[in-house]
C-alpha cells in the first residue's frame, strides 16, 4: 500500500489517552458545576444546512466556514449544501426557534462541543476546537449575569485556579462614557477599537488613532483623561496592596462606579447600565464572589452583538482570557423573528487546558495510570486463573489490566512499569497452592503475599 | 429577517436536555466498564484528509463520505481536500502508524465519537451517529476475544439488560465448513451471503441461491444438511428448555463444537478455528459469562475483513444486534505497512438507546429533573436573599435552580412544576424573621418550615 500521510489533517489534533483524560477531567468539572446551577445540556449536530450559517458571522466568517459538497450527481458542480458548525450560538438560535413550545420559559443550557473554522493554524489556534458555552435565555434580570459569573468562577476554583479576576463592564456604560465625552454615536465602535489598545500603545498612541478616526481633540482629551485616571487608580491600588488587592475590590469598585456616575451624568442608557452593574455586584456579593470582580470601564469585548453587561475572566501573568461573555438581547431570536433576552458565557476550554498543563495543575494520578493493577499470566496453562483473578478484582471495583498472553515474567513486569501501572498481581504455582496472590508495588519494588480474598481490599487501601 | 428552515439538517438530530442525559448515562456506563478492563480513551478529529478515507470503504463507501470543499481561491473549482470521519477504524489505523513509538505494545483503546455517512436517512438511520468502539491491538491471544466479550456483556448488564446472548463464530471455521462441503474457495463469500438468509428464506430458498451462484448439488446438500441440523438442535433445545436454555449453554455449545469437529475433519485452518473457539469458551467461563455465549456456526457478519473469531450481541424479540465485532488481523496496519493483530467490538449505541427507551429502562429521575430544588424570589427587594440561599444549597452539593426574577409566586411554583423539579424553597418575610425556609414537596403538595441551616440536609434526605 502506498505511503500515506498519517498526521491528522492540518490544524486538527489527535488526543491520545493522557490528552483525553485531561480534557474529560476539565469538561467533567464544568458540567458538574453548571448542573449545580440548574443548567441543562444541549447538543446539536456538527453539520448544519449551509443557509443556517452563511451571513451570520460577517464576510470574514463566511470565508472561514468549512463547506460540504453536495452528494450524488451534484458533486460535480462543486455546490455546497451543508457546512460545519462554526460556533454554538447560531445553532442555539435555531434550536430556540424550532423547539419553542418544548423549551422552558427560562432556558438555561450548557453546550460543550467542537466547532470548526478554516483559520490559518498557529500556535494554540486550531481548526477544530471545543467551545464551552452557557447561556440563560428568557430573562432580563441581572440575577442572570451574577449567576453566570458565579458559575464560571466556581468552575475555575474547582479546577484549582486561585488567582483569577472577572473584569466586568457594560455596553451602555461604554456608550454613555463616549457620549458624555462628545464622541458621536457613529464613531463609538471606532473609538472603542482604539481605546482597547490603551495598555499596549499608551495614551499618545490611542490619541493618534482617535484623531485618525476623526474624533475631535476635546472629546479625545476628555475620554483619555477619564480612562487614564481610572487606570492609574487601579495601578496605584495594585501597587499599594499587592496580593491583597482583591480584598479591597469592594471599595475600588465603589470608587470606579462613583467616577462613572460623575462622568456619565444624565446619559440615560449609561445611568441604567451603572444601575445594572451595581445590581450585579449586589448579587455577586450574595454569591460570595464579589471580591473576584473588578469593574473595568475599559473592557470592550469586540462589542458587535452585546447589549448589556460584558465580562471576561483572566489570570495574572497571562495575556488573553480564560473566558468571557455578556448580555446579547437581540441575537438568539434571529430565527424566531422576535427578541429573546439572553446572557451567556464561554469558557476557553482549550486555553484552560494549556494553562493547567503549563502550571502542572493536573494530578499525576489522572495522567499516568491506565489501570490500578495489572494481572500477569504465569504460563500457558494458567491463563484461565489469571482471567478469573482479573474478573474478581474488577467485580471489586478496581481498574484491572490483564496481560493478554503467556510471556516471560520479566517482560510482563517491564510492561506494567512502562505504562505506569502502580501494582502487579502475580499468581504462580506456589501462590495458588497456598490460596495466595503476590502483589508487587511498582513504586517501592516491595512484594508481598496476600490471601486471595484480601487482594482487592489490600490494593484499594494502597492506591 | 427571512424565514429560514430551523429543523436540523436532513438526517441529523438535535439532542434536547433529556436526550443528552440519556445518551450521557449510557456512554458513562460504557466508559466506566471499559476503564475497568484497562481500556484507554482515544479521540481523533472529525475531519480527515480526504486521501486518508477514500478507497478504504469500497466504491459505495466512497459515495457516502461527506467531502469538504477546499477553502480560499480554490473554492471555485469544487475540489475537496478534507472529509468527515466515516468510522473509527481507519482513524485508529492512522493513529497506530503516526504514534507507533508512543503507544504501548498492547494498545487497548475505546473511542466513542460521532461519524458521518451520506446514507439515505430512514427510521433509525441517521447521517450523524455515534460509534462506540473498543479494540485490542498487538496480541493474537484468545484472551482478548474473551475479555472483549466480558466487557461488552458487563456493559449491557450494567445498563439493565438481562436477556442478551453473544453469538460466537470463527471466520476459519466457516471456511473449513465450506471447504469440507466441497464449496471452492472463490465461492465462499457468495455461499455465505446465501446461508446468511437461512432464517428468512428457508432451506429451499437458500438452495436455489446457492445453485444460482454455481455451487453444485452435492455441496449444497452437505452444507444445508449440516446447518439445518444445527439449527434444529438449537430450536429443539429452546423449545424444551424455554427460559432455562442459557443454563444449558455449556452442553449445547459442546454439542455444536463436536459436530463442527466431525464436519471440518482435517481442514487445518478450520480445526485451528475450533481450537480458538474452545479456548475463548474456557476464558469466558473464567470471566463468568460462558452461559451468555452461544456458538453459532451460521453467524457470518459481513466477513470482508474478519480473520478469526466473530461475535454479535443480541436480545430476544429484537431483530438486528446491539453490537458486534471480531478479530481482523490485517486491517489496522494499513498505514503502518505491517500486520497488526487486532480484535475489536462495536456497541450499537444508537440502537441501545432506542431499545432502552422503548423498554422504559431509563430511570424517571434521570429524565425528568433539571434540578433538585428551585429557589423562588419573594419580591424585588429580596432577590439577594434568594441568591444567598441558592449559593448555600449549591455549596451543600445540591443542584439548584434559581428563579431569575421577582414574579407572582403562583407563576414560580407553576414553573417548577412544569419542569419536574421535586422541591421548591420559599423565603418569605415570615420565614426570614424566624430564620426559616419553607420547603414545598411538589409531588405530595406538602409544605413544611425548616431551620435555614437544616434545609440542605432535609432536602438531601427527601430526594
Interface residues (C-beta under 8 A of the other chain):
Chain A: X1 X3 X4 X5 X6 X7 X8 X9 X12 X13 X14 X15 X16 X17 X19 X20 X21 X23 X24 X35 X36 X37 X38 X40 X41 X42 X43 X44 X45 X46 X47 X48 X49 X51 X52 X63 X64 X66 X67 X68 X69 X71 X72 X75 X76 X77 X78 X79 X80 X82 X84 X94 X95 X97 X98 X99 X102 X103 X104 X105 X106 X108 X109 X114 X116 X118 X127 X128 X136 X139 X140 X141 X143 X144 X146 X147 X150 X154 X282 X283 X285 X286 X287 X288 X334 X335 X337 X370 X371 X374 X377 X383 X384 X385 X387 X388 X390 X391 X394 X397 X398 X399 X400 X401 X402 X403 X404 X405 X415 X418 X419
Chain B: X1 X3 X4 X5 X6 X7 X8 X9 X12 X13 X14 X15 X16 X17 X19 X20 X21 X23 X24 X35 X36 X37 X38 X40 X41 X42 X43 X44 X45 X46 X47 X48 X49 X51 X52 X63 X64 X66 X67 X68 X69 X71 X72 X75 X76 X77 X78 X79 X80 X82 X84 X91 X94 X95 X97 X98 X99 X102 X103 X104 X105 X106 X108 X109 X114 X116 X118 X127 X128 X136 X139 X140 X141 X143 X144 X146 X147 X150 X154 X282 X283 X285 X286 X287 X288 X334 X335 X337 X370 X371 X374 X377 X383 X384 X385 X387 X388 X390 X391 X394 X397 X398 X399 X400 X401 X402 X403 X404 X405 X415 X418 X419
